[in-house]
Amino acid sequence: MAGTRTPFAFAAGLAAGVGAARAWESSPGRFARMTGSSIAAPDAAPWITDFLNAAFYRRPEEGRDVDDLRLAFAIVTTRWYRQGGRRLRAPDVLPFHVAFGRARLGGKGSGRGRLDRAQLLEGASRLLGDWFPAAYADDERRGWGIAFPSAEEKAAYDPGTRMRLARVGPLAPSGEHGAREIFHTYPPVEVPSADAVIGALAKPETWPDYASAIGRFTPLRPGGLPGQTFEIEVTAGTQAGRPVFQRGYVTITRAVSQEDPGDLRAYVDAVNEGLARNGEAPAVPASAEPIFAFDLTCHEGHFLGRGNNRLLLFRQDERTLVRAAGTWDEMPWHLASAYAVAGREAQHAFWGQDDHAELSMLHQVVRRLGGPARETTAS
């Protein structure tokens, strides 16, 4: 992420140092195993990282477009799916080299060693088929971060294909083991309308379309929001062109709306009371009208440890706003070390507290909906 050190670089050293089976099954060991993506084996990490670098991270900042990063991820993910859903391995670099190598060596377009959008699409056509560029641009043929040759094939996709590769442990909410709970909220982001945001987020298969430069959510279950589990991939070291990837899992364990105003009000009040105990401003001001909220509960092995994150949508002063509010237990040493390096800055940037909209998922949602994303001073 811009201007920060690698928040999860600690994981790489930890993974190298944990050798004994007992340590590997410890909390630090589980954290180390969550580096990278579920769809790629560790020996594929170097070439996948190199490909993403060429598409985005090693471009000059003024030449970066986060949608090109989403395209690059979609090329990798589509290739994974079309290979039968097995994990990508080191030898899978060979077809990528055939498809993209000449463009990277030619020194044209975005520069030697890099790939611009046209080169990404041309290479994807060679790698996957001539159908890919049009399919990627078609909402009816794109979902779960994958482009499909037809809408029928998209409809037949089973998200469990990726779930079977994931390491989804038991739920790990905050506040269940006597640890001190930490509450924090972030500046709200103004959105075009409540209906637009609810309509977008209610289709989990579209969440990869809102990926930012430092984080993405991929759903692992069929259906809508209730009970949906997401694989989160976060990225650090992007400023230096040396991204480090870490993943975690969250499940939507509760969703409340104006269909049950009493339940919604109780949920918001509980969040605000927790924030007040930590000296934080309310997530939803007393003068605001709550509209919709949901709770993302961490699973064991999450990079923030035991915790919950929440998105809250509300209306205030004729503006519609969305805001994140998190709760997590005081972190064990291995997570606290990573978080202290730069994890806090990454978390703030992802939920909107940054001048660069490319880092924030909430800003990307608004951009996708065609509205200007603006942080506000509501409190």
C-alpha positions as CSV (number, residue, x, y, z in Angstrom):
1,M,0.0,0.0,0.0
2,A,1.2,3.5,-0.6
3,G,3.6,4.9,1.9
4,T,3.7,1.9,4.3
5,R,5.9,-1.1,5.0
6,T,4.7,-4.7,4.6
7,P,2.1,-5.3,7.3
8,F,2.2,-9.0,6.8
9,A,5.9,-9.5,5.8
10,F,6.3,-11.1,9.2
11,A,4.3,-14.1,7.9
12,A,7.0,-15.0,5.4
13,G,9.8,-15.2,8.0
14,L,7.4,-17.0,10.4
15,A,6.6,-19.6,7.7
16,A,10.3,-20.2,7.1
17,G,11.1,-20.6,10.8
18,V,8.2,-22.8,12.0
19,G,9.4,-26.3,11.3
20,A,8.2,-28.6,14.1
21,A,4.7,-30.2,13.7
22,R,3.7,-28.9,17.1
23,A,4.7,-25.3,16.2
24,W,3.0,-25.6,12.8
25,E,-0.3,-26.4,14.5
26,S,0.1,-23.5,16.9
27,S,-1.6,-20.1,16.3
28,P,1.5,-18.6,14.7
29,G,1.8,-21.7,12.5
30,R,-1.8,-21.4,11.3
31,F,-1.2,-17.7,10.5
32,A,1.9,-18.6,8.5
33,R,0.0,-21.2,6.5
34,M,-2.5,-18.5,5.4
35,T,-0.1,-16.7,3.1
36,G,-1.0,-16.6,-0.5
37,S,-4.3,-17.7,-2.1
38,S,-6.2,-20.9,-1.8
39,I,-6.2,-21.5,-5.5
40,A,-2.3,-21.5,-5.8
41,A,0.2,-23.8,-4.2
42,P,3.2,-22.0,-2.5
43,D,5.5,-22.9,-5.5
44,A,3.2,-20.9,-7.8
45,A,3.5,-17.7,-5.7
46,P,6.7,-16.3,-7.4
47,W,5.3,-16.3,-10.9
48,I,1.8,-15.2,-9.9
49,T,3.3,-12.3,-8.0
50,D,5.5,-11.5,-11.0
51,F,2.4,-11.4,-13.2
52,L,0.5,-9.1,-10.9
53,N,3.6,-6.9,-10.6
54,A,3.7,-6.6,-14.4
55,A,0.0,-5.7,-14.6
56,F,-0.1,-3.2,-11.7
57,Y,2.2,-3.1,-8.8
58,R,5.4,-2.2,-10.7
59,R,3.8,0.4,-12.8
60,P,4.5,4.1,-11.9
61,E,1.7,5.3,-9.6
62,E,0.4,7.7,-12.2
63,G,0.0,4.8,-14.7
64,R,-1.9,2.4,-12.4
65,D,-5.5,1.5,-12.8
66,V,-7.0,-0.8,-10.2
67,D,-9.3,-2.3,-12.7
68,D,-6.2,-3.6,-14.5
69,L,-5.3,-5.4,-11.3
70,R,-8.8,-6.9,-11.1
71,L,-8.4,-8.0,-14.8
72,A,-5.0,-9.7,-13.9
73,F,-6.6,-11.5,-11.0
74,A,-9.4,-12.6,-13.2
75,I,-7.0,-14.0,-15.7
76,V,-5.3,-16.1,-13.0
77,T,-8.6,-17.2,-11.4
78,T,-10.2,-18.1,-14.8
79,R,-7.1,-20.1,-15.7
80,W,-7.4,-21.9,-12.3
81,Y,-11.1,-22.7,-12.9
82,R,-10.6,-23.9,-16.5
83,Q,-7.8,-26.2,-15.3
84,G,-10.4,-28.1,-13.3
85,G,-10.2,-26.2,-10.1
86,R,-6.9,-27.8,-9.0
87,R,-4.3,-25.5,-7.3
88,L,-2.0,-23.7,-9.7
89,R,1.6,-24.9,-9.4
90,A,5.0,-23.8,-10.5
91,P,4.8,-25.5,-14.0
92,D,1.7,-23.4,-14.8
93,V,4.0,-20.5,-15.4
94,L,4.8,-22.0,-18.8
95,P,1.5,-21.2,-20.6
96,F,1.5,-17.8,-19.0
97,H,5.0,-17.2,-20.4
98,V,3.9,-18.3,-23.9
99,A,0.8,-16.0,-23.7
100,F,2.4,-12.9,-22.1
101,G,6.2,-13.2,-22.3
102,R,6.7,-11.6,-25.7
103,A,4.7,-8.5,-24.7
104,R,6.7,-8.1,-21.6
105,L,10.1,-8.5,-23.4
106,G,9.1,-6.2,-26.2
107,G,9.4,-3.0,-24.2
108,K,6.3,-1.5,-25.8
109,G,3.0,-0.3,-24.2
110,S,3.5,0.1,-20.5
111,G,7.3,-0.5,-20.6
112,R,9.7,-3.4,-20.6
113,G,8.7,-6.1,-18.0
114,R,5.2,-4.6,-17.6
115,L,1.8,-5.3,-19.2
116,D,-0.8,-2.6,-20.1
117,R,-4.5,-3.4,-20.4
118,A,-4.4,-4.1,-24.1
119,Q,-1.5,-6.6,-23.6
120,L,-3.4,-8.2,-20.7
121,L,-6.4,-8.8,-22.9
122,E,-4.4,-10.0,-25.9
123,G,-2.4,-12.4,-23.7
124,A,-5.6,-13.7,-22.1
125,S,-7.1,-14.4,-25.5
126,R,-4.0,-16.5,-26.3
127,L,-4.1,-18.2,-22.9
128,L,-7.9,-18.8,-22.4
129,G,-9.5,-18.2,-25.8
130,D,-10.8,-15.4,-28.0
131,W,-14.0,-15.3,-25.9
132,F,-12.3,-13.9,-22.8
133,P,-12.2,-10.1,-23.4
134,A,-15.9,-9.8,-24.3
135,A,-16.8,-12.2,-21.4
136,Y,-14.8,-10.3,-18.9
137,A,-16.6,-7.1,-19.9
138,D,-20.0,-8.7,-19.6
139,D,-21.7,-8.7,-16.2
140,E,-23.7,-11.7,-17.3
141,R,-20.6,-13.7,-17.9
142,R,-18.4,-12.5,-15.0
143,G,-18.7,-13.6,-11.4
144,W,-16.6,-14.8,-8.4
145,G,-13.6,-13.1,-10.1
146,I,-14.0,-15.5,-13.1
147,A,-15.0,-14.9,-16.8
148,F,-17.1,-17.6,-18.3
149,P,-17.7,-18.3,-22.0
150,S,-21.4,-18.2,-21.6
151,A,-24.1,-17.1,-19.1
152,E,-25.1,-20.7,-18.8
153,E,-21.7,-21.8,-17.7
154,K,-21.6,-19.0,-15.1
155,A,-25.0,-20.2,-13.8
156,A,-23.6,-23.7,-13.4
157,Y,-20.5,-22.6,-11.4
158,D,-20.2,-24.1,-8.0
159,P,-18.4,-21.8,-5.5
160,G,-17.7,-24.9,-3.4
161,T,-14.9,-25.7,-6.0
162,R,-12.9,-23.0,-4.2
163,M,-14.2,-23.7,-0.8
164,R,-12.8,-27.2,-1.0
165,L,-9.3,-25.7,-1.3
166,A,-9.7,-23.2,1.4
167,R,-8.6,-23.5,5.0
168,V,-11.8,-22.4,6.7
169,G,-11.5,-23.0,10.4
170,P,-14.2,-22.5,13.2
171,L,-15.7,-19.1,13.7
172,A,-13.7,-16.9,15.9
173,P,-15.8,-13.9,17.1
174,S,-14.4,-11.4,19.5
175,G,-15.4,-11.3,23.1
176,E,-15.8,-15.0,23.8
177,H,-12.5,-15.8,25.7
178,G,-12.2,-13.0,28.2
179,A,-9.6,-11.0,26.2
180,R,-9.9,-7.2,26.1
181,E,-12.0,-6.1,23.1
182,I,-10.8,-3.3,20.9
183,F,-13.4,-1.3,19.1
184,H,-12.7,1.0,16.2
185,T,-14.7,2.8,13.5
186,Y,-13.6,4.6,10.3
187,P,-14.8,7.7,8.5
188,P,-18.1,7.1,6.6
189,V,-18.1,7.2,2.8
190,E,-20.9,8.9,0.9
191,V,-22.7,6.6,-1.6
192,P,-25.2,7.3,-4.4
193,S,-28.2,5.6,-2.8
194,A,-29.1,3.0,-0.2
195,D,-30.9,0.8,-2.8
196,A,-27.8,0.8,-5.1
197,V,-25.4,-0.2,-2.4
198,I,-27.7,-2.9,-0.9
199,G,-28.4,-4.2,-4.4
200,A,-24.7,-4.4,-5.2
201,L,-23.6,-6.1,-1.9
202,A,-26.5,-8.5,-2.0
203,K,-24.8,-10.2,-4.9
204,P,-21.7,-11.8,-3.4
205,E,-20.5,-13.0,-6.7
206,T,-19.8,-9.4,-7.7
207,W,-17.6,-8.6,-4.7
208,P,-14.4,-9.3,-6.6
209,D,-15.5,-6.4,-8.9
210,Y,-14.9,-4.1,-5.9
211,A,-11.4,-5.3,-5.1
212,S,-9.0,-2.5,-4.2
213,A,-5.2,-2.4,-4.7
214,I,-4.7,-3.9,-1.2
215,G,-7.7,-6.3,-0.7
216,R,-10.4,-8.4,-2.3
217,F,-13.3,-10.6,-1.1
218,T,-14.2,-13.8,-3.0
219,P,-17.4,-15.7,-1.9
220,L,-17.2,-19.4,-1.3
221,R,-20.8,-20.4,-1.0
222,P,-23.8,-20.2,-3.3
223,G,-26.6,-17.8,-2.5
224,G,-26.8,-14.3,-1.1
225,L,-25.4,-12.6,2.0
226,P,-26.9,-14.6,4.9
227,G,-24.4,-17.2,5.9
228,Q,-22.0,-16.3,3.1
229,T,-18.3,-17.1,3.6
230,F,-15.6,-15.0,2.0
231,E,-11.9,-15.5,1.4
232,I,-10.2,-12.2,2.0
233,E,-6.8,-11.6,0.3
234,V,-4.9,-8.6,1.6
235,T,-1.8,-7.2,0.0
236,A,1.1,-5.3,1.4
237,G,4.4,-4.0,0.0
238,T,2.7,-2.6,-3.0
239,Q,4.6,0.7,-3.0
240,A,7.9,-1.1,-3.5
241,G,6.5,-3.4,-6.1
242,R,7.0,-6.4,-3.8
243,P,3.5,-7.4,-2.8
244,V,3.0,-9.9,0.0
245,F,-0.3,-11.7,0.1
246,Q,-2.1,-12.9,3.2
247,R,-5.6,-14.4,3.4
248,G,-8.3,-15.0,6.0
249,Y,-11.9,-16.0,6.1
250,V,-15.1,-14.3,7.4
251,T,-18.7,-15.3,7.4
252,I,-21.8,-13.1,7.5
253,T,-23.4,-14.2,10.7
254,R,-26.0,-11.5,11.1
255,A,-27.8,-9.0,8.8
256,V,-30.3,-6.5,9.9
257,S,-32.5,-4.0,8.0
258,Q,-35.4,-1.7,8.2
259,E,-37.7,-4.7,7.7
260,D,-37.2,-5.2,11.5
261,P,-36.5,-1.7,12.8
262,G,-36.3,-2.9,16.4
263,D,-33.6,-5.4,15.6
264,L,-31.7,-2.9,13.5
265,R,-31.8,-0.2,16.2
266,A,-30.7,-2.7,18.9
267,Y,-27.8,-3.8,16.7
268,V,-26.7,-0.2,16.0
269,D,-27.0,0.7,19.7
270,A,-24.8,-2.3,20.7
271,V,-22.1,-1.2,18.3
272,N,-22.2,2.4,19.4
273,E,-22.1,1.4,23.1
274,G,-19.0,-0.7,22.4
275,L,-17.3,2.1,20.6
276,A,-18.2,4.5,23.5
277,R,-16.5,2.2,26.0
278,N,-13.3,2.6,23.9
279,G,-13.6,6.4,23.6
280,E,-14.7,6.2,20.0
281,A,-17.4,8.2,18.3
282,P,-20.6,6.3,17.4
283,A,-20.6,4.5,14.1
284,V,-24.2,5.7,13.4
285,P,-24.8,9.2,14.9
286,A,-27.9,9.6,17.1
287,S,-29.3,12.0,14.5
288,A,-29.0,9.5,11.7
289,E,-31.5,6.9,10.3
290,P,-30.1,3.3,10.2
291,I,-30.9,1.5,7.0
292,F,-29.0,-1.8,6.8
293,A,-26.0,-3.5,8.6
294,F,-24.3,-6.8,8.6
295,D,-21.7,-8.6,10.7
296,L,-18.6,-10.3,9.2
297,T,-17.2,-12.8,11.8
298,C,-13.7,-14.0,11.5
299,H,-12.6,-17.6,11.3
300,E,-9.6,-19.0,13.1
301,G,-6.4,-18.1,11.4
302,H,-7.6,-14.6,10.4
303,F,-4.8,-12.0,10.2
304,L,-6.6,-9.9,12.9
305,G,-7.2,-12.9,15.2
306,R,-10.6,-13.2,16.8
307,G,-12.9,-10.4,15.6
308,N,-15.9,-9.0,13.9
309,N,-16.2,-6.4,11.3
310,R,-19.4,-4.6,10.4
311,L,-20.7,-2.5,7.6
312,L,-23.4,0.0,8.5
313,L,-25.5,2.0,6.1
314,F,-27.4,5.0,7.3
315,R,-28.9,8.3,6.2
316,Q,-28.0,11.7,7.7
317,D,-28.6,15.2,6.5
318,E,-30.0,14.0,3.2
319,R,-26.9,12.0,2.5
320,T,-26.5,8.2,2.4
321,L,-23.4,6.9,4.1
322,V,-21.7,3.6,4.6
323,R,-19.2,3.0,7.4
324,A,-17.1,0.1,8.8
325,A,-16.8,-0.6,12.5
326,G,-14.5,-3.4,13.8
327,T,-14.2,-5.3,17.0
328,W,-11.3,-7.6,17.8
329,D,-9.7,-9.2,20.8
330,E,-6.3,-8.0,22.0
331,M,-4.0,-9.7,19.5
332,P,-1.5,-12.5,20.3
333,W,2.2,-11.6,19.8
334,H,2.5,-12.8,16.2
335,L,-0.5,-10.9,15.0
336,A,0.3,-7.8,17.1
337,S,3.8,-7.7,15.5
338,A,2.4,-7.7,12.0
339,Y,-0.3,-5.2,12.9
340,A,2.2,-2.8,14.5
341,V,4.4,-2.7,11.4
342,A,1.7,-1.4,9.2
343,G,-1.4,-3.5,9.5
344,R,-3.3,-0.6,11.1
345,E,-2.6,1.7,8.2
346,A,-3.7,-1.0,5.7
347,Q,-6.9,-1.6,7.6
348,H,-7.7,2.2,7.7
349,A,-6.9,2.5,4.0
350,F,-9.0,-0.5,3.0
351,W,-12.1,0.9,4.8
352,G,-11.8,4.3,3.4
353,Q,-9.4,6.4,5.5
354,D,-7.0,7.3,2.8
355,D,-6.6,9.9,0.1
356,H,-6.2,7.2,-2.6
357,A,-9.5,5.7,-3.6
358,E,-7.7,2.8,-5.3
359,L,-6.9,1.4,-1.8
360,S,-10.4,1.3,-0.4
361,M,-13.1,-1.3,-1.2
362,L,-15.9,1.1,-0.2
363,H,-14.6,3.7,-2.7
364,Q,-14.4,1.1,-5.3
365,V,-18.1,0.1,-4.7
366,V,-19.1,3.7,-5.2
367,R,-17.1,4.1,-8.3
368,R,-18.6,0.9,-9.7
369,L,-22.0,2.4,-9.0
370,G,-21.1,5.5,-11.0
371,G,-20.9,7.9,-8.1
372,P,-18.0,9.9,-6.6
373,A,-16.7,8.3,-3.4
374,R,-16.3,11.0,-0.8
375,E,-15.3,10.6,2.8
376,T,-17.2,12.8,5.2
377,T,-16.7,14.3,8.6
378,A,-19.9,12.8,10.0
379,S,-19.3,11.5,13.5
